[in-house]
Amino acid sequence: MMKKINAAKYYQKLLSKVNFIDLILIKINFLYFMIIARNKKNKSLPLNIKIKILISTFCGTILLNSCGGTFRQQGAIDAPFISLELKRKFLIQELFYEENPSVMVIYASNSGRAYPWLYLRPLGVNYPSDKRALEVANRLEEYRLQKLKRLAWGTTDGQEIICAYTEQKLNLCQIVVTVAPGIDPQKVLILLQCKLKYIEEGSPLCPGPVES
């Protein structure tokens, strides 16, 4: 006889790991999972498949450390104050990188100048450079408005990442970017520190985009 899944048990277990700010999204996804689980067509699904549906549904909306492996921090830097004005500051723009037109993450300074921040290497066919750039720009913009406090680098699930602590989420390092294979994440973090230090005026000490 097929063992019955205790959906509420797994809901509570994952809920205990998540920040209060994400609860609404989690509850919506829990209701979605219950609809799937109660569907007559899905009653014959094995227990392990139902658990995977529950976890993958949650992981689509929950932040780093709520699902998957444990984040192991290797280093961190403090971030200076970044303008909190509502006008968007982190954008994407097509610029030339190594003589090729490439979509990059840029920072629009208060003076009106745009400084290239990040060039994202494609990671397989599902994550081309332009898609990655848009995702990272959106994350940076979100963390700016949450009052970015620190950037850190480390590993999770065998992948090296750069993540961010904000005033709203001081105990949660939210992913900024997955560092592409062959690139030193510590070097990426140091270059981003330079970008942050001279965020409004730019500097020849940290020219061009950081590759990741």
C-alpha positions as CSV (number, residue, x, y, z in Angstrom):
1,M,0.0,0.0,0.0
2,M,1.3,3.4,-1.0
3,K,2.4,5.5,2.0
4,K,0.4,8.7,2.4
5,I,2.3,11.9,2.2
6,N,2.0,14.3,5.1
7,A,2.1,17.5,3.2
8,A,1.6,19.7,6.3
9,K,4.7,18.2,7.9
10,Y,6.9,19.1,5.0
11,Y,5.2,22.5,4.8
12,Q,6.1,23.3,8.4
13,K,9.6,22.0,8.0
14,L,10.4,24.3,5.1
15,L,8.4,27.2,6.7
16,S,10.7,27.2,9.7
17,K,13.7,28.0,7.4
18,V,12.1,30.9,5.6
19,N,12.0,34.6,6.3
20,F,8.5,36.1,7.3
21,I,8.6,38.3,4.2
22,D,8.3,35.2,1.9
23,L,5.3,33.6,3.7
24,I,2.6,34.8,1.3
25,L,4.4,33.3,-1.7
26,I,5.0,30.1,0.2
27,K,1.3,29.8,1.2
28,I,0.2,30.4,-2.4
29,N,2.5,27.7,-3.6
30,F,1.4,25.3,-0.8
31,L,-2.2,25.6,-2.0
32,Y,-1.0,24.9,-5.5
33,F,0.8,21.8,-4.3
34,M,-2.4,20.6,-2.4
35,I,-4.4,21.0,-5.6
36,I,-1.8,18.8,-7.4
37,A,-1.7,16.3,-4.6
38,R,-5.5,15.9,-4.4
39,N,-6.0,15.6,-8.1
40,K,-7.3,12.1,-8.9
41,K,-4.8,11.7,-11.7
42,N,-1.9,12.3,-9.2
43,K,-3.1,10.0,-6.4
44,S,-1.1,7.1,-7.8
45,L,2.2,9.2,-7.8
46,P,5.0,7.7,-5.6
47,L,5.7,9.4,-2.3
48,N,9.2,10.6,-3.4
49,I,7.7,12.2,-6.5
50,K,5.1,14.1,-4.5
51,I,7.8,15.3,-2.1
52,K,9.9,16.5,-5.1
53,I,6.9,18.4,-6.4
54,L,6.4,20.1,-3.0
55,I,10.1,21.1,-2.7
56,S,10.5,22.3,-6.3
57,T,7.3,24.3,-6.0
58,F,8.6,26.1,-2.9
59,C,12.1,26.5,-4.2
60,G,10.8,28.5,-7.2
61,T,10.0,31.4,-4.9
62,I,12.1,31.0,-1.7
63,L,15.5,32.7,-1.3
64,L,18.9,31.1,-1.0
65,N,19.4,28.8,2.1
66,S,15.7,28.0,2.3
67,C,16.1,25.1,-0.1
68,G,18.9,23.0,-1.4
69,G,22.3,22.8,0.3
70,T,23.9,24.9,3.0
71,F,25.7,28.2,2.0
72,R,29.3,28.2,3.1
73,Q,30.6,31.7,3.3
74,Q,34.3,32.3,2.4
75,G,34.6,36.0,2.5
76,A,32.6,39.3,2.7
77,I,32.9,43.0,2.2
78,D,30.9,45.9,3.6
79,A,28.9,48.0,1.1
80,P,28.8,51.8,1.2
81,F,25.5,53.5,1.2
82,I,23.8,53.4,-2.3
83,S,21.2,55.9,-3.3
84,L,17.7,54.8,-2.4
85,E,15.9,56.9,-4.9
86,L,13.0,55.2,-6.6
87,K,14.4,55.8,-10.1
88,R,16.0,52.5,-11.3
89,K,19.8,52.4,-11.0
90,F,20.8,48.9,-12.1
91,L,19.9,48.3,-15.7
92,I,21.1,46.3,-18.7
93,Q,22.5,47.8,-21.8
94,E,24.3,46.4,-24.9
95,L,27.9,47.5,-25.0
96,F,31.1,46.3,-26.6
97,Y,33.1,43.8,-24.6
98,E,36.2,42.3,-26.1
99,E,35.2,43.8,-29.4
100,N,31.8,42.0,-29.4
101,P,28.4,43.6,-28.6
102,S,27.3,42.2,-25.3
103,V,24.4,42.8,-22.9
104,M,25.8,43.9,-19.5
105,V,24.6,45.1,-16.1
106,I,25.2,48.8,-15.7
107,Y,24.8,51.3,-12.9
108,A,23.1,54.7,-13.8
109,S,24.8,57.3,-11.6
110,N,23.2,60.4,-10.2
111,S,25.2,62.5,-12.7
112,G,23.6,60.6,-15.6
113,R,26.6,58.5,-16.5
114,A,26.3,54.8,-16.9
115,Y,29.1,52.6,-15.6
116,P,29.4,48.9,-16.7
117,W,29.3,46.6,-13.8
118,L,29.0,43.0,-14.8
119,Y,29.4,40.9,-18.0
120,L,27.7,37.5,-17.5
121,R,29.1,34.6,-19.4
122,P,26.5,32.3,-20.9
123,L,25.9,29.2,-18.8
124,G,24.5,26.6,-21.3
125,V,21.7,27.2,-23.7
126,N,19.2,27.9,-21.0
127,Y,21.1,30.8,-19.5
128,P,22.5,33.1,-22.3
129,S,24.3,36.3,-21.3
130,D,21.3,38.6,-21.8
131,K,19.0,36.5,-19.6
132,R,21.6,36.3,-16.8
133,A,22.3,40.0,-17.0
134,L,18.6,40.9,-16.6
135,E,18.2,38.6,-13.6
136,V,21.3,40.0,-11.9
137,A,20.3,43.6,-12.6
138,N,16.8,42.9,-11.1
139,R,18.4,41.3,-8.0
140,L,20.9,44.2,-7.5
141,E,18.0,46.7,-7.8
142,E,15.9,44.8,-5.2
143,Y,18.8,44.6,-2.8
144,R,19.6,48.3,-3.3
145,L,16.1,49.2,-2.2
146,Q,16.4,46.8,0.8
147,K,19.5,48.8,1.8
148,L,22.5,46.7,0.8
149,K,24.9,46.2,3.7
150,R,27.4,43.5,2.6
151,L,28.4,41.3,-0.3
152,A,29.8,37.9,0.3
153,W,31.1,34.9,-1.7
154,G,30.9,31.2,-0.9
155,T,29.5,27.9,-2.1
156,T,26.2,26.2,-2.1
157,D,25.4,22.9,-3.8
158,G,28.9,22.9,-5.2
159,Q,28.5,26.2,-7.0
160,E,30.4,29.4,-6.2
161,I,28.2,32.4,-5.8
162,I,28.2,36.1,-4.8
163,C,25.3,37.0,-2.5
164,A,24.1,40.0,-0.6
165,Y,23.0,40.9,3.0
166,T,20.6,43.8,3.3
167,E,19.2,45.8,6.2
168,Q,15.8,44.1,5.7
169,K,17.4,40.6,5.7
170,L,20.6,40.9,7.8
171,N,20.8,37.1,8.5
172,L,20.1,35.9,4.9
173,C,22.6,36.1,2.1
174,Q,20.5,36.5,-1.0
175,I,22.0,35.3,-4.3
176,V,23.3,38.0,-6.6
177,V,25.1,35.9,-9.2
178,T,26.4,32.4,-9.8
179,V,30.1,32.6,-10.7
180,A,30.9,31.0,-14.0
181,P,33.4,28.0,-14.0
182,G,37.0,29.1,-14.3
183,I,36.4,32.5,-12.7
184,D,37.8,33.3,-9.2
185,P,34.9,34.4,-7.0
186,Q,37.2,36.2,-4.6
187,K,38.5,38.3,-7.5
188,V,34.9,39.1,-8.5
189,L,34.1,40.2,-5.0
190,I,37.2,42.5,-4.8
191,L,36.3,44.1,-8.1
192,L,32.7,44.6,-7.0
193,Q,34.1,46.3,-3.8
194,C,35.9,48.7,-6.1
195,K,32.7,49.3,-8.1
196,L,30.8,50.0,-4.9
197,K,33.5,52.4,-3.5
198,Y,33.3,54.6,-6.6
199,I,29.7,53.8,-7.5
200,E,28.7,57.4,-8.4
201,E,31.9,58.7,-10.1
202,G,33.6,55.5,-11.4
203,S,37.4,55.0,-11.2
204,P,40.3,53.9,-13.4
205,L,41.2,51.5,-10.6
206,C,38.2,49.4,-11.5
207,P,37.5,50.0,-15.2
208,G,35.1,48.0,-17.4
209,P,32.7,45.2,-16.3
210,V,33.4,42.4,-13.9
211,E,33.2,39.1,-15.7
212,S,31.2,36.4,-14.1
